[in-house]
Amino acid sequence: MNADRLSQLEKMVLETPGDRELRYFLATEYFGLQRFADSLRELEQYFSSGDDEGVGFKMRGICLFHLGRKDEARAALQSGIAAAQRHHHSDLAAEIQETLQGFYPET
């Protein structure tokens, strides 16, 4: 991850805070740096203005899991599976299911 890219995205989000895609891109950058609280903050802004096809839910679930919010993480991952299925992304649904089972083997 390039530090310049991160600062550019942060600046762009400050300039256009309502840009949903920028929020998602910034969340992705934070996620890659394992800055889970920052990523989650941006994801919540992203989700507040629309739906997701699954990947955002997966990221949200992983962030929540790493932040110790296990019940919310499970719910986010389950929502991601449903969203992926709703949008006919069966491979993504299976990938999120695998993540869910990795975190919660009894699922």
C-alpha positions, 0 to 999 in steps of 0.5 A, a space after each residue: 500500500 502506498 502512503 501517498 494513495 492513502 493520504 490522497 484518498 483521505 483528502 478526497 473523502 474530506 473534500 467529498 464526504 458523500 462519495 460512497 465509492 471513495 468511502 469504500 476505497 478508503 475502507 479497503 486501504 485501511 483494511 489492507 493495513 489492518 486498521 480495522 476500526 478505521 476501515 469499519 468507520 468508512 464502511 459504516 458511511 458506505 453502508 449508510 448510503 446504499 446496499 452492497 453486493 457482498 464484499 463490503 459485508 465480508 470486510 465489515 464482518 472481518 473488521 468486527 471480528 478482529 475488534 472483538 465484536 463477534 456477534 456483529 461479525 457473524 451477522 455481517 458475514 451472514 448478511 454478506 452471504 445473503 447479499 451475494 446470493 441476491 446479486 447472483 454471486 455464488 462464488 462470493 457467497 461461498 467465499 464468505 461462507 468459508 470465512 464464516 466457518 473459519 471464524 465459527 467452525 460450528 456454523 
